[in-house]
Amino acid sequence: MKLVYTDVLVIGGGLAGLRAAIGVKRRGLDTVVLSLVPAKRSHSAAAQGGMQASLANSAMGRGDNEDVHFEDTVKGSDWGCDQQVARMFVHTAPKAVRELAGWGVPWNRVRSGEREAVVNAEKITISESPEAHGLITARDFGGTKKWRTCYTSDGTGHAMLFALGDQSIANGIPVMERKEALALIHEGGRCYGAVVRDLVTGELTSFVARATVIATGGYGRIYKVSTNGIICEGTGMGIALETGVAELGNMEAVQFHPTAIVPAGILTTEGCRGDGGLLRDVDGHRFMPDYEPEKKELASRDVVSRRMTEHMRKGKGVKSPYGDHLWLDITVLGRAHVEKNLREVKDICHYFLGIDPAVDWIPVRPTQHYSMGGIRTRHTGESTTLKGLFACGEAACWDLHGFNRLGGNSVAETVVAGMIVSEFIADFCQSDESEISIPTSLVREFHAREQGRLDELLATKGSERTSDIRRRMEEIMIDKVGIFRTGVELDEAVEELQQLLHRSRNLGLQSSVHGANPELVAAYRLQKMLKVALCVALGARERTESRGAHSREDHPQRDDSNWLKRTLTTWKNENDTLPTIDYEPIDVAGMELPPGFRGYGQANHRNHPDTEARVSEVTAIREQLEGADRFEIQNRLMPYKHLLPERYRERNERLEEPNPSS
Amino acid sequence: MQANARNLIMNETTTRTLTIQILRHNPQDPESEPRFESYQLDEAPGMTLFIALNQIRDEQAPSLQFDFVCRAGICGSCGMLINGRPGLACRTLTSKLGPEITLAPLPVFKLIGDLSVDTGAWARQMGERLETWVHQESEPDIDRLEERMDPDRAEEIYELDRCIECGCCIAACGTARMRKDFVGAAGINKMARFRLDPRDERSDEDFYELVGSDDGVFGCMTLLGCNDVCPKELPLQTQLAFMRRKMASVK
């Protein structure tokens, strides 16, 4: 048995994993990053539009600060998020952008003087002040009050990932490529590392660690059409689920991005609409103002995706061999803007559609894009139930996004969570609490079990084909657990997914090679994916309300009185065909921003019994502290600074808010 | 202006049968010999090599190895020789190619199997050797206003920062075939990128130490295959010439 020891085992080499590894390494710990692919090829690279941080440098961002970002994020989440975590996040986001600036990300900068921009289909002139010249600029994104999304053209994720990839090289962090964690090693509620397969040789190695971090991204690929890279199969959540101990949170919260191209499902960034692009229907009519007079194309993603679907259901979609679609029109921005600030979009249109988006409209429709759900963690990033297991980024339900994530908040979460969680991991690893003493027999047991499963898969000539079951799962998820959901369809989905899980226990492979074997890989991932899919479908079936991206046509109301709570799923026994569901209440009495109307979408919700009292309390505190500075008011409403690692507690400086100690 | 329906690839009608020849070899298997294997499939509208290869693997060759991640031309995983020319398979439409297509792994890199090569190990050693990160004595103060940068300069850096390390330029490079330690256009472009970055405190003398040799800028024979095949259309020719001039003037 091959055995490797390290302090911190990081599973996943995208932005979250790399930033976490850099954090613990800088605290003097030994760490190893495992990645399915070369780290710089991770799906983080595909984040185009940018990351939110309230720097307030550009004219359209003036007046922005953590309070505004917080409010946008909570409303975006439809009050499903953890407000203290949202506070930790908005406070640390400006620090993350500035850290990355120091590490070489070529953020676009403010240029003083006048420039033209397109807002609401009209050309306007924006005047940037000389004092902001050369500071980091921002663009507009959906669901935000201010222009807050920092960017490098439309290759933000790429620039960030390469900066962090190179920083991990500079810090001497080993990144082991083409390695896949098959199972977590755990006993008595404590995680000790993972059994890992080399995708080239097929060899298994057991990694034993004081802390194990899952940063494997989302589960988009359980859906037939997804903007996600093909490696985003949810298997990181799958191995957490298969411990029977770790909880997954809000798995039914799945985001559909309004503008993926048809049929390839490749994303065109929200920056298209943020920069002034419009949505049009079969008649060329700009329909979003009819539904959302206030935010129009820039309501939150869940709302825009639903409005588009609604509009297509009215027969206003454009017919194509691949089903109906709508048009994204960025011709209004002009060629110079498209070629400079939306060049990935231009390339994608050129290569995959054969069109030039500076003159042609782009065929788009809502497509699976993001997993709000994930491994449920405390604010420290540690699993609520499995000690020594941490998660960050899209793989986690930390829970910053609740039931809908704002554009630009995910790429920001990756690095912010990496910064914060790595400090807590380092604290943990430098305390006696993290000492481990496990017998090698335990490691051997897990190692042998995984080897046995692989041997069995290769030896058993069952009658089922992996690709048939997988394809059916993907169809069920998109058809029955999609943008609009109903009880009847969700019942069918849960039922049929269980049958698929049953069938997946009888696979027959053509090849019997232990080494590089793509067929074997697909086969052993299948059950994990089905279990994840069942968590999504069952969570959606049970949640008889509509909140954020979870939209039940048979229960259109947001029901705070019954459903202001987080879904928790675990997989208790290996032979179960359904996860066990539990719920965690969200405390209204502690909220800085009590539940209300988001300001877009439909105003239709039922109050929680505690809401009225909390609203009065908040109003009273605000009145009492009238004239006090915003930090004092915030601290009275919902203290959170004590939750942050000490090094991230200082205030963020802005042009309009000079640092008091400078 | 409404998209011209004739332009839209998704509206194409096609009935071609494609024959795809793939150079196959599994170095892990002592029995394996490099050979071409031929696969036939019906072309579908909007079909890319990503779709075609997955279909071949699903229906005809379950052991076929290849690499894709983003399948959108962003991540650089799927560089291969397409009819002899390095390119990204994911964004290559079969309709742009003849009915007979030949695929082979990128040369120069270590072969993992079939169309999969180890560009990751190459990129890592390049990063370590050329120290491809901003060298700055002080750590950024993340609580204060960031250092200012000229907006044009930021855009110029991004222009060179767009390299996705796909390896196409290395596979197309005559020098890389002859000198195994040649840093290639990707490496020289990286150096040009950091040289341009005001945050990087390295001097031309420092850069000379890294690329001022025949394994660096002076090894380039100016065949410029790199410039022809770069999927991101990076200005590699200009950067090579520029860096060579700068390095030649270092005493």
Boltz contact constraints between the chains, C-beta under 6 A:
constraints:
  - contact:
      token1: [A, 37]
      token2: [B, 69]
      max_distance: 6.0
  - contact:
      token1: [A, 38]
      token2: [B, 120]
      max_distance: 6.0
  - contact:
      token1: [A, 41]
      token2: [B, 69]
      max_distance: 6.0
  - contact:
      token1: [A, 41]
      token2: [B, 75]
      max_distance: 6.0
  - contact:
      token1: [A, 41]
      token2: [B, 77]
      max_distance: 6.0
  - contact:
      token1: [A, 45]
      token2: [B, 74]
      max_distance: 6.0
  - contact:
      token1: [A, 45]
      token2: [B, 75]
      max_distance: 6.0
  - contact:
      token1: [A, 46]
      token2: [B, 70]
      max_distance: 6.0
  - contact:
      token1: [A, 46]
      token2: [B, 74]
      max_distance: 6.0
  - contact:
      token1: [A, 95]
      token2: [B, 142]
      max_distance: 6.0
  - contact:
      token1: [A, 98]
      token2: [B, 140]
      max_distance: 6.0
  - contact:
      token1: [A, 98]
      token2: [B, 142]
      max_distance: 6.0
  - contact:
      token1: [A, 98]
      token2: [B, 146]
      max_distance: 6.0
  - contact:
      token1: [A, 99]
      token2: [B, 140]
      max_distance: 6.0
  - contact:
      token1: [A, 99]
      token2: [B, 142]
      max_distance: 6.0
  - contact:
      token1: [A, 101]
      token2: [B, 146]
      max_distance: 6.0
  - contact:
      token1: [A, 102]
      token2: [B, 140]
      max_distance: 6.0
  - contact:
      token1: [A, 104]
      token2: [B, 134]
      max_distance: 6.0
  - contact:
      token1: [A, 106]
      token2: [B, 154]
      max_distance: 6.0
  - contact:
      token1: [A, 106]
      token2: [B, 157]
      max_distance: 6.0
  - contact:
      token1: [A, 106]
      token2: [B, 158]
      max_distance: 6.0
  - contact:
      token1: [A, 106]
      token2: [B, 161]
      max_distance: 6.0
  - contact:
      token1: [A, 109]
      token2: [B, 149]
      max_distance: 6.0
  - contact:
      token1: [A, 109]
      token2: [B, 151]
      max_distance: 6.0
  - contact:
      token1: [A, 109]
      token2: [B, 154]
      max_distance: 6.0
  - contact:
      token1: [A, 111]
      token2: [B, 151]
      max_distance: 6.0
  - contact:
      token1: [A, 134]
      token2: [B, 148]
      max_distance: 6.0
  - contact:
      token1: [A, 134]
      token2: [B, 149]
      max_distance: 6.0
  - contact:
      token1: [A, 135]
      token2: [B, 148]
      max_distance: 6.0
  - contact:
      token1: [A, 136]
      token2: [B, 146]
      max_distance: 6.0
  - contact:
      token1: [A, 152]
      token2: [B, 158]
      max_distance: 6.0
  - contact:
      token1: [A, 153]
      token2: [B, 158]
      max_distance: 6.0
  - contact:
      token1: [A, 159]
      token2: [B, 161]
      max_distance: 6.0
  - contact:
      token1: [A, 166]
      token2: [B, 127]
      max_distance: 6.0
  - contact:
      token1: [A, 166]
      token2: [B, 132]
      max_distance: 6.0
  - contact:
      token1: [A, 166]
      token2: [B, 133]
      max_distance: 6.0
  - contact:
      token1: [A, 167]
      token2: [B, 133]
      max_distance: 6.0
  - contact:
      token1: [A, 169]
      token2: [B, 127]
      max_distance: 6.0
  - contact:
      token1: [A, 169]
      token2: [B, 128]
      max_distance: 6.0
  - contact:
      token1: [A, 170]
      token2: [B, 133]
      max_distance: 6.0
  - contact:
      token1: [A, 177]
      token2: [B, 120]
      max_distance: 6.0
  - contact:
      token1: [A, 200]
      token2: [B, 112]
      max_distance: 6.0
  - contact:
      token1: [A, 229]
      token2: [B, 69]
      max_distance: 6.0
  - contact:
      token1: [A, 229]
      token2: [B, 70]
      max_distance: 6.0
  - contact:
      token1: [A, 230]
      token2: [B, 68]
      max_distance: 6.0
  - contact:
      token1: [A, 231]
      token2: [B, 69]
      max_distance: 6.0
  - contact:
      token1: [A, 263]
      token2: [B, 10]
      max_distance: 6.0
  - contact:
      token1: [A, 263]
      token2: [B, 46]
      max_distance: 6.0
  - contact:
      token1: [A, 266]
      token2: [B, 72]
      max_distance: 6.0
  - contact:
      token1: [A, 320]
      token2: [B, 10]
      max_distance: 6.0
  - contact:
      token1: [A, 322]
      token2: [B, 10]
      max_distance: 6.0
  - contact:
      token1: [A, 351]
      token2: [B, 73]
      max_distance: 6.0
  - contact:
      token1: [A, 351]
      token2: [B, 91]
      max_distance: 6.0
  - contact:
      token1: [A, 353]
      token2: [B, 9]
      max_distance: 6.0
  - contact:
      token1: [A, 354]
      token2: [B, 7]
      max_distance: 6.0
  - contact:
      token1: [A, 354]
      token2: [B, 9]
      max_distance: 6.0
  - contact:
      token1: [A, 355]
      token2: [B, 3]
      max_distance: 6.0
  - contact:
      token1: [A, 355]
      token2: [B, 7]
      max_distance: 6.0
  - contact:
      token1: [A, 359]
      token2: [B, 1]
      max_distance: 6.0
  - contact:
      token1: [A, 360]
      token2: [B, 3]
      max_distance: 6.0
  - contact:
      token1: [A, 361]
      token2: [B, 2]
      max_distance: 6.0
  - contact:
      token1: [A, 361]
      token2: [B, 3]
      max_distance: 6.0
  - contact:
      token1: [A, 467]
      token2: [B, 58]
      max_distance: 6.0
  - contact:
      token1: [A, 510]
      token2: [B, 62]
      max_distance: 6.0
  - contact:
      token1: [A, 511]
      token2: [B, 62]
      max_distance: 6.0
  - contact:
      token1: [A, 511]
      token2: [B, 63]
      max_distance: 6.0
  - contact:
      token1: [A, 515]
      token2: [B, 28]
      max_distance: 6.0
  - contact:
      token1: [A, 516]
      token2: [B, 28]
      max_distance: 6.0
  - contact:
      token1: [A, 516]
      token2: [B, 65]
      max_distance: 6.0
  - contact:
      token1: [A, 516]
      token2: [B, 113]
      max_distance: 6.0
  - contact:
      token1: [A, 519]
      token2: [B, 62]
      max_distance: 6.0
  - contact:
      token1: [A, 650]
      token2: [B, 143]
      max_distance: 6.0
  - contact:
      token1: [A, 653]
      token2: [B, 144]
      max_distance: 6.0
  - contact:
      token1: [A, 653]
      token2: [B, 145]
      max_distance: 6.0
